[in-house]
Amino acid sequence: MKRSITRIIFASVLFLGCVGCDQLTKGVVRSHMMLGEGQSFLSDTVRLTYVENSGAFLSFGEALPDHVKTTIFIVGVGLISLGALLAALFVRRLGHWQVVALSLIASGGIGNWIDRLTNDGRVTDFLNVGVGSLRTGIFNVADMVLMAGVALYVVGSGRRAARTI
């Protein structure tokens, strides 16, 4: 019993902290930058460029009809994120790393989901990193958290599978 309470508290704090950090950074960008404005830092290694994205990662799906985007990005992402959070909180056979990974996946999904619900289906993106012409797309904290969770889950699952062979 004590272990499950600790897990619920840990997963909840991780989830709320990541969603809070995502929403805070997006709020700062929206209040201090103009749409399309860019700033460069650390010898142009980090760029802040305020954009609104109605698609998914790297604007994938931006050209889809509105009803399809609503179904995928609001209903689908909401259900998947909620499922990941519930699994992190309550599925007993998960290891520590899986709980962390699922909490990160849920928080990344919910961070962008909140944007879509409050910003006419668009997500605030602002981070771009790279060297010279080798650069990432423009992303946000929720995207980083989500990708870290997916990577952690895949690596953790691979390690688990390797042990069972």
Secondary structure as UniProt FT lines:
FT   HELIX           2..32
FT   TURN            35..36
FT   STRAND          38..41
FT   TURN            42..45
FT   STRAND          46..53
FT   HELIX           57..59
FT   TURN            60..63
FT   HELIX           66..69
FT   HELIX           70..76
FT   HELIX           77..90
FT   TURN            92..93
FT   HELIX           96..118
FT   TURN            119..121
FT   STRAND          123..131
FT   TURN            132..133
FT   STRAND          134..135
FT   HELIX           141..164
//
